Amino acid sequence: MKKAYLIALFVLLFSVTLVSCGGISKDKAVDIALKSIGTSKVYVQKWEVELDKSTSPAVYKVTTWREGKYIISVDSKSGEVVKTDYFPEN
């Protein structure tokens, strides 16, 4: 009986850990970032994405070029666009 409680407790803790680790994928971050600037993967030739863990919460930094350079920061947990920087072409 005691063993069954320990197993149930372990399963519960493991489940909570998995749920709290959830977040969006790199592909989803790219889609969100591009949509925020009014485009999609079909219309941009190049993009780069990296997970920046130096911030809390961590953000995906999506860089793309479309009539200039965009760097869009997307919250890795919620998918919310946190910041957009635009550098026009010279």
C-alpha positions in Angstrom: 0.0 0.0 0.0 2.8 2.4 0.9 4.6 1.5 -2.3 1.5 2.4 -4.3 1.4 5.9 -2.7 5.1 6.4 -3.5 4.6 5.5 -7.1 1.6 7.7 -7.4 3.5 10.6 -5.9 6.4 10.0 -8.3 4.0 10.0 -11.3 2.4 13.2 -10.1 5.7 15.0 -9.6 7.0 13.8 -13.0 3.8 15.0 -14.7 4.1 18.5 -13.1 7.7 18.7 -14.1 6.8 17.9 -17.8 4.0 20.4 -17.9 6.1 23.2 -16.4 8.9 22.6 -19.0 6.5 23.3 -21.8 7.0 26.0 -24.3 7.0 26.8 -28.0 9.3 25.3 -30.6 11.8 27.2 -32.8 9.5 26.7 -35.8 6.5 28.2 -33.9 8.7 31.1 -32.8 9.6 31.8 -36.4 6.0 31.7 -37.5 4.9 34.1 -34.7 7.8 36.5 -35.3 7.2 36.6 -39.1 3.5 37.1 -38.6 4.2 40.0 -36.2 5.9 41.9 -39.0 3.2 41.0 -41.6 4.9 38.2 -43.5 5.5 34.4 -43.5 8.2 31.9 -44.5 6.9 32.0 -48.0 7.8 35.6 -48.5 11.2 35.8 -46.8 14.4 34.3 -48.3 16.3 33.9 -45.0 15.8 33.8 -41.3 17.8 32.7 -38.3 16.6 31.7 -34.9 18.4 31.1 -31.6 17.3 30.5 -28.0 18.7 33.2 -25.7 18.7 31.8 -22.2 20.4 34.8 -20.7 17.0 36.5 -20.2 14.3 35.4 -17.9 12.1 33.9 -19.3 14.3 32.7 -22.2 13.4 34.2 -25.6 13.8 33.0 -29.2 15.6 35.7 -31.2 14.4 35.5 -34.8 16.4 37.5 -37.3 15.1 38.1 -40.8 15.7 40.4 -43.7 12.8 42.1 -45.5 13.4 45.7 -46.7 16.0 45.8 -43.9 16.9 43.7 -40.9 14.4 42.6 -38.2 15.3 41.0 -34.9 12.2 39.8 -33.1 12.3 38.4 -29.6 9.6 35.8 -28.8 8.9 34.5 -25.3 9.8 30.8 -25.3 7.1 29.9 -22.9 4.1 32.0 -24.0 4.9 32.8 -27.6 4.3 36.5 -27.0 6.4 38.9 -29.0 8.5 40.8 -26.4 10.5 43.1 -28.6 11.0 44.0 -32.3 14.1 45.8 -33.6 14.2 47.1 -37.2 17.3 48.3 -39.0 16.5 49.8 -42.4 18.6 49.2 -45.5 21.2 51.9 -46.2 
